[in-house]
Amino acid sequence: MKHLLLLAAAFTAATASAQNPVISAVYTPDPAPYVHDGTVYLFVDHDEDDAVYFKMKDWLLFSTTDMAN
């Protein structure tokens, strides 16, 4: 039974995919969403293009009031 659950979990993770990513122009790991007064803010890390492991000189902030733009 334990092996069946592990197989099901692995299959589910392998077939999961995102539709319409919020940010597709740069690699932005570890999103941290925050909502304040009807505005959604999304703070994200930003790895530099020449990073071998981690090279984060800054954070990026995206915001929206209508979740479409």
C-alpha positions in Angstrom: 0.0 0.0 0.0 2.8 2.4 0.9 4.5 1.9 -2.5 1.1 2.5 -4.3 0.8 5.8 -2.5 4.3 6.9 -3.4 3.7 5.9 -7.0 0.4 7.9 -7.1 2.2 11.0 -5.6 5.0 10.8 -8.1 2.6 10.5 -11.0 0.6 13.4 -9.8 3.7 15.6 -9.4 5.0 14.6 -12.8 1.7 15.5 -14.6 1.0 18.8 -12.8 1.5 21.9 -14.9 0.8 25.6 -14.6 -1.5 27.3 -17.0 -0.7 31.0 -17.7 2.3 31.7 -15.4 2.1 35.0 -13.7 5.7 35.9 -14.6 7.4 34.3 -17.6 10.2 36.8 -18.5 12.6 36.1 -15.7 13.2 33.2 -13.2 11.4 34.2 -10.0 11.6 31.6 -7.2 10.0 31.8 -3.8 7.0 34.1 -4.4 5.6 35.8 -1.4 2.1 37.3 -2.0 0.6 40.0 0.1 -2.8 41.7 -0.2 -3.4 45.2 1.1 -6.4 47.5 0.4 -7.5 45.6 -2.7 -4.0 45.4 -4.3 -2.1 42.1 -4.6 1.6 42.4 -4.2 4.0 39.6 -5.2 7.5 39.8 -3.9 9.9 37.3 -5.6 13.6 36.4 -5.6 15.6 37.1 -8.7 18.5 35.0 -9.7 21.1 36.6 -12.0 21.5 35.1 -15.4 25.2 34.1 -14.7 24.3 32.4 -11.4 25.8 29.0 -10.8 23.8 28.3 -7.6 22.3 31.4 -5.9 23.2 35.0 -6.9 20.5 37.3 -5.9 21.4 41.0 -5.9 17.8 42.2 -5.7 14.1 41.3 -5.2 11.3 42.0 -7.7 7.9 43.4 -6.8 4.8 43.0 -9.0 1.4 44.4 -8.1 -2.2 44.4 -9.5 -5.6 45.6 -8.5 -7.6 43.4 -10.9 -5.7 40.1 -11.1 -5.7 40.4 -14.9 -3.1 43.2 -15.6 
